[in-house]
Amino acid sequence: MRPRWILALALILLLTGCTGSGSNSANGRITLRFQSLAWQDESVTANKELVKEWNATHPDVKVEYVQGSWDSVHDQLLTSFEGGEAPDIIHDASDDLADFAYGGYLADLRNLLPTRLKSEIPQRSWATTTFGNGIYGVPFLQEPRVLVANATWLKKAQVRIPTPEHPWSWPEFRDITRRLSGDGKYGVAWPLKEPVSATLNLSLSAGGELFHRGKDGKVTVHFDATDQVVPRTIHDQVNIDHSASPTTLGSGGSDTLPGFFGGKYAMIPLGFSYRQQIVQQAPKGFDWQVLPAPAGADGLTQGVSPQTLSIAEDSPHKKQAAEFIAFLLQPKNMVRLALGDWMLPTGTQALKSPALHTPKDDWSTGTALATDLAPAPAQSVRGYPEWKDKVATPAFQEYYSGAITLAELRQRLQRDGNLVLARYQR
């Protein structure tokens, strides 16, 4: 009896392992697991409603909603991939996909997606999820970084109000923050707990690229003059002009809002989606507005890492998973997801929605910046997460606080950074 019991247990474990992706075809019905990272109430509601609508019209392919978290998604996905337990449909951000794509964990979507969806999203957005010759995610939501300003304060100071057609330059921005500062108040608060993404993406406006790919395909870091425009502006605002609050450098965006509402800071550079928190939390009568980020030699160009939907390579039902993604990202549904997350859709048809062009909550200001959004500099760089965590984050934090010089920052980003990247490109 004992050998038979062991044999039966082994068979059960084998069958369990074969369904590790979370899909099954019991009684001819397929179940797909969709891991969503939506966290705002409106966004969670929109995602769950769309899953419910799919399930109501596709009785043979059920989608199971699984709640994930932005805070732990990279490590959680890595563990699930290696353990054969990855969800079929994966919500993530494009700057987190490179190692998964090159590692063979994600399916190449080129032959899975309908032509309608491929043509709906601009090539500049597809570039954020293209690694080698494959496409490993569908970019569907994105947000520019903007300046959220105390409108009353700016009016009293009689400064020129920038528009997407006539933005501030970086030198003009620095001068205006000086004019707005004094008596314990600051023209700007930079929430730079995570300084790398903000710095690199805004540096594209000045022509900064930082990562350079050689003829051999290998990437190296070069911290040139164009890469230094934005870091020097922030450093000088904090340490020379005293027009930027030094205490917010280690803060997240939400942490700066109480001081903003309390009249301590005139402006905060934030992602466009922070408007939802401002609407919910601002005191009655508080007058705020959205301004475009400063422009450099390359205009208002800035890098973005869109939110993405991918399919696990191990999923036995890739065709059905791609059909669900196509349903989720129909133009009208993409608008629903964008409104739920207070972000911009990547789709050209979705971007035409009147709901995204209203002056209310400054939707129209953000939508006007959509054509200036480009792939973030680190999109296709293998080893970027380690470079960011071990080299760039501490180096930028120390530079912005005044602990190291610009020359020391350059040395660490290049010397230490290239040692990290080299390990991934052998």
C-alpha angles and dihedrals in degrees: 000000000000096000090049091051091051091047091051092049091049090052091051091050091048092052091047090053091052091059095046093123090069094247125120139172102209111165089357093298118124121214119200123192114221114194110202126190094198108136109164112090094240092049095048089049093050092050094047092047091053092049089051091050091050093049091049092057100034108054093168096053115049120190117209115206113225120188116225133176132236089216095066106016099115096053092038092053093045090053093046093048093051091044095049092242102109119141115250095236116039128199112203142126125274095241089061096054105073099083092042092049095047089042092060096244097119129063121243103245100197096102096033104059125080119248090242093063094042092054095041093064118064120244092244088064094046087053089068091064100036114107118175106324097331139083112223105177142024110238107217112153130039139164134203120224108246140176113256106203140191097242094198092053093050093049093051091050090050093222121160110268110226124225131190087259094048110023128172118265117232092256090048090049090052091049093050093050087054090053092050095051133088143089093053093311128113134214092220141012116207111203098203106161083128100033102166103071094044093048097046096043095048090045090068087075088065093045095261116153103161093184116073125187116212129211088268090060094247121132125226133178120245115177099200134170093275090052090053099058097085098037091049091049092053093043093050094046089055102037107025110023096030086215093125124063112249092202095065096057090093094042134100121234095261091052091064097053098084090054090046092052089045093058098252097119128036095203141012125196104227142155113272092247092066087082089085092061090046092052090049098043108030116112116252110277095018107145114212136162141188119243128185117256115258118281129230137183089309094048120232094340113141135167124251135185104209123212109257144199117217137174123231114244089225094056109116090205105054094143093056091043090054090049090054091050090050089051093047091051102048106134095256091047092046088056090052091052092047093051091047091053095035088235137116124266117233093219115102093217093048091050089061092064111124088225088070095049101056122118088226109111087356095277089150093058093055094043089054088062096054096098091053094060115108135175112288111254094247098049099114100025113121112220093025095131091056093042090051096047101039104031117012102040097054092039095053092043091054093045094049091049091051095247095122135027128247089255091054090048090052092049094051095045092049106033100036094031096053091050089058095046092047091064090060094048103051 
